């Protein structure tokens, strides 16, 4: 799930940069889209980690 959301984030952010923000630089779009994808991946990992810790505490 985490990887799927990351993969979907990249083209969505790329399109937002192209059509909504009107960014013409390919390098700028690449950096923004990759940063957003990595951020989504990290945030989901943090959320999953905190959820796992809560369930581990409840089991003890």
Buried (B, 14 or more C-beta within 10 A) or exposed (E): EBEEEBEEBBEEBBEBBBEEEEBEEEEEBEEBBBEBBEEBBEEBEEEEEEEEEEEEEEEE
